[in-house]
Amino acid sequence: MSLENNIEEVRKKIKNVSLKANRNPNDIKLLAVTKTRTAETIDEALHSSIEFIGENKVQEAENKIPFLKENFKEFHFIGHLQSNKINKLMKLNPDLIHSIEKYSTAEKLNSYLIQHSQYQDVLIEVNTSGEESKFGLKPSETVQFITSVSKLPNIRIKGLMTIGLFTAEETAIRNCFIKLRKLFEQIKAANIPNVEMKYLSMGMSNDFEIAIEEGANIIRLGTVIFGARNY
Ligand SMILES: *Cc1c(COP(=O)(O)O)cnc(C)c1O
């Protein structure tokens, strides 16, 4: 098992499922989820054609992202964002934050951005599985939340993110993704000022093919690229 082979295999799968779903595989951003991996391993992945990397903990990202030797196109933050970590995260220049789901955090982020004359692209995290343990807004609260956050001038909402139900039951997973896709279309149709529905971030190692079938254009893959995680 080599990293390069894994990446090649994953790209093949993305291509096959995209073509079957009448989609252009080039429209799907493959985000390599690099949590728990060393900077050395990340460099190896970047060397083998990975362009987009995602981390879920600010402190871990701080210890790796600035020290990578290889170039990357984009760094995404995909984890739960605590408001006391905003300054540290922003120093890493995230291209996209996937996981805005609390108004007070969005407000603090906006204040930081105003102070630094910056703008930030974000996604709104929705809890489509209904699991209490997961972060994210209830689907029924999402439009209202987005309307509020859209008024924070330095935050740019670019789409939605979800984590599918963790189960072997395909229909239950698919329903999560269908729910997010419908919300995405609904919000797009609402034409809320300062909101662009461009990215639909859904699908992880165990369910990315279903997510692609249901319209994902960012998939977040760790295990299928790097192997099982050792915490
Ligand atoms: C860890 C993680 C992933 C990747 O999970 P895999 O199952 O290893 O592909 C994707 N999204 C988020 C938010 C994660 O925390």
Ligand as a Chemical Component Dictionary entry (heavy atoms), coordinates in Angstrom:
data_LIG
# 
_chem_comp.id                   LIG 
_chem_comp.type                 NON-POLYMER 
_chem_comp.pdbx_formal_charge   0 
_chem_comp.three_letter_code    LIG 
# 
loop_
_chem_comp_atom.comp_id 
_chem_comp_atom.atom_id 
_chem_comp_atom.alt_atom_id 
_chem_comp_atom.type_symbol 
_chem_comp_atom.charge 
_chem_comp_atom.model_Cartn_x 
_chem_comp_atom.model_Cartn_y 
_chem_comp_atom.model_Cartn_z 
_chem_comp_atom.pdbx_ordinal 
LIG C1 C1 C 0 -11.637 13.110 9.864  1  
LIG C2 C2 C 0 -12.614 13.840 9.023  2  
LIG C3 C3 C 0 -12.845 13.466 7.696  3  
LIG C4 C4 C 0 -12.151 12.298 7.016  4  
LIG O1 O1 O 0 -12.568 11.080 7.528  5  
LIG P1 P1 P 0 -12.167 9.689  6.840  6  
LIG O2 O2 O 0 -13.258 8.769  7.247  7  
LIG O3 O3 O 0 -10.851 9.301  7.381  8  
LIG O4 O4 O 0 -12.138 9.907  5.374  9  
LIG C5 C5 C 0 -13.745 14.218 6.964  10 
LIG N1 N1 N 0 -14.391 15.264 7.498  11 
LIG C6 C6 C 0 -14.200 15.658 8.769  12 
LIG C7 C7 C 0 -14.948 16.830 9.297  13 
LIG C8 C8 C 0 -13.311 14.961 9.574  14 
LIG O5 O5 O 0 -13.117 15.354 10.839 15 
# 
loop_
_chem_comp_bond.comp_id 
_chem_comp_bond.atom_id_1 
_chem_comp_bond.atom_id_2 
_chem_comp_bond.value_order 
_chem_comp_bond.pdbx_ordinal 
LIG C1 C2 SING 1  
LIG C2 C3 SING 2  
LIG C2 C8 DOUB 3  
LIG C3 C4 SING 4  
LIG C3 C5 DOUB 5  
LIG C4 O1 SING 6  
LIG O1 P1 SING 7  
LIG P1 O2 DOUB 8  
LIG P1 O3 SING 9  
LIG P1 O4 SING 10 
LIG C5 N1 SING 11 
LIG N1 C6 DOUB 12 
LIG C6 C7 SING 13 
LIG C6 C8 SING 14 
LIG C8 O5 SING 15 
# 
